[in-house]
Structure formats: structure tokens, C-alpha cells
Amino acid sequence: MSTHAQQWAAFIAALARDVRATRKVLGWSQMKLADVALLSQGTISRLESGDCLNAPFRTVFQALTTLAAACGPLEVAVPPRIRGLIADTSDPIPLDPDFAALLHAYHDLPDRHRAWFVKMSTEVAQILTRATGDPP
């Protein structure tokens, strides 16, 4: 195996580990990630096992941007390799336009205000959950 092929295989293996780790940090099953990313569970399974050498770039990118959007305020939990891969995306693939607007508002804030924004958003969500009686 050539040096390039070895490096590529190592990258894919690390990417697979990072996707799985990020999904687990979110508490998502493969099926949940597949549903949100509009992919099949089998695609997520192949991605996490490193069997994605022939996967279209768009498919891999869709899974990565979905994870990044879901992590939003938790972006420190996203492994650096994935953060680097999605750093150039200005608009993740949102499932819910309201969530996308909230995510954009978060990213538009200076770093020093982001923790406050997350705290306030979380408190409002908890208040609304209690007021409506819906489980969290």
C-alpha cells in the first residue's frame, strides 16, 4: 500500500471514530442521525465503520454538517478533525428553519457572549417545557 493510500485509510478510520463519538455525545442512535441527515441508517453504519471510501462526498458532508448543527453550542464536544472539515460551511443543512435561525444567531455573537446565549436559551426552553407540561 502506498504512503498516500495509508494516509487516506488512516484519515477515514479517524473520521469514522470521530463521527461515532460525536453522535454518542449527542445521545443519538444511528437511526436518529440518519433521520435528521436525510440518509439511511446503513449509510451511517458504513460511515462509522470506515467503509465509506466510495461514498459520495455530499453524503459524508451531509452527515458531518448535521452533527455540527446539532452540536451548535456544544461545539467543543465536536472532535477537531470534524470541526476542521466543516469550518468552511456557512450554512449547515438544517431540518428546522427556526433552529437554523437560532444557530446562526449563536454563531453571529462574539465568543464572549455565546455562553450567556446558551444559558438563556436553555432556561427559556425549560420554562416553556414546564409551562406546557410537555416532557423535555
C-alpha positions, -999 to +999 in steps of 0.1 A: +000+000+000+014+034-010+020+061+016-009+082+002-032+052+004-021+045+040-027+082+050-061+081+034-070+049+052-059+064+085-079+096+078-110+076+070-106+054+102-102+085+123-131+102+107-153+071+114-143+072+151-150+109+153-184+106+137-194+079+161-180+098+191-199+129+181-231+110+176-227+094+210-220+128+227-254+139+213-270+107+226-282+099+192-287+064+176-275+058+141-312+059+131-317+093+147-286+107+128-298+091+096-333+106+100-320+141+107-294+140+080-319+125+055-297+095+049-302+058+055-291+041+087-269+018+066-251+048+053-244+060+088-232+025+098-208+023+068-195+058+076-189+049+112-172+016+103-149+034+079-165+016+049-171+049+031-143+051+006-168+050-023-194+072-006-203+104-024-187+135-008-221+150-004-233+121+017-203+124+041-207+162+041-244+159+049-237+137+079-209+160+092-229+192+089-259+176+105-237+166+135-222+201+136-256+218+135-269+195+163-239+203+185-242+240+180-235+253+215-218+220+223-192+226+195-164+220+219-176+184+220-171+180+183-137+164+176-112+189+160-110+168+128-147+172+121-146+209+131-118+214+105-138+196+078-169+218+083-152+251+092-158+264+057-195+258+058-215+290+064-249+273+063-253+238+077-281+216+064-309+225+088-340+204+092-359+231+111-357+267+098-363+281+133-334+260+147-312+272+119-320+309+127-311+302+164-279+285+153-270+315+131-278+339+159-254+320+182-226+320+156-231+357+149-224+365+185-189+374+198-173+344+216-177+362+250-215+363+247-221+327+235-222+311+269-248+336+281-268+330+250-268+292+256-277+297+292-306+320+285-319+298+256-317+267+278-336+285+307-363+297+283-367+262+269-370+247+304-396+273+313-416+266+282-414+229+288-427+233+323-454+257+312-467+234+285-464+202+306-445+185+278-417+162+288-382+175+280 
